[in-house]
């Protein structure tokens, strides 16, 4: 899988905590989709790489059905599958979640003999307080590198925590020459959202890589740059307006995200509700464009991708989402 829980949760930041800084077009980290959607089992791609890559040449994410770790290095999207094999992905590859930026004027430092904790401390020394999202590139020679990926998933989708518990594959490299790209997120001070350092790696031969769990730097160049604004690219309509719906209606969307298309009977069984009550819910959502029925009378979510900045309205919705998740 391309993103771990800490990363996808941390990137859905409370935007106000990044306030107080002047921002320009180059001072932005771009995020595709919302954290809770992926963590709840929203693994189907909602945008192509061709659509998201203009947002930056540095980043990470996952691809359709969680089929591997995605590392965007110098504008090239590389996927590392569960066997550890790296592959350059085509522009029409779908992704459900990605984080991207461009490092225009990074601060750099040569480092040696550091583990991940030492790298994190060095990042802090270079940027000061973590008042924004810090893009990080670490390129050089490493030892004792531990990486991972996850097998592609099939509907009905399980929550991400369950997927990692059963389908995660790890491998180690005693020596690794290559590059790690990623981000360091502010600590939002909740038990469910953990800020910190998140890196995806790719070797110089472009043959392997993955999500990084551990490493020791033999010698490397560390580059960092902070952005103080987040721009979200959200599936159209249902992702934003869904946050305003009553819980009983959001539960319909959640089950369809996890399971894929379902008829009314199957949906009622997953919800634990009567056929009549389920019918009322899906018809209400369908009348407002949230759901459509296929030729087999199975309900599915209506989602299209569109880009937007985080508005005041969306800030408030995300506040409510985070507060509700903590309750």
Secondary structure, 3 states (H helix, E strand, C coil): CCCCHHHHHHHCCCHHHHCCCCCCCCCEEEEECCHHHHHCCCCCCCEEHHHHHHHCCEEEEECHHHCCEEEEECCEEEEECCCCCEEECCCCCEECCEEEECCCCCEEEEECCCEHHHHHHHHHHHHCCCCCEEEEEEEEEEEEEEEEEECCCCCCCCCHHHHHHHHEEEEEEEEEEEEEEEEEECCCCECCECCEEEEEEEECCCCCEEEEEEEEEEEEEEEEEEECEEEEEEECCHHHHHCCCCHHHHHHHHHHHHHCCECHHHHHHHHCCCHHHHHHHHHHHHHCCCEEECCCCCEEECCCEEEEECCHHHHHHHHHHHHHHHC
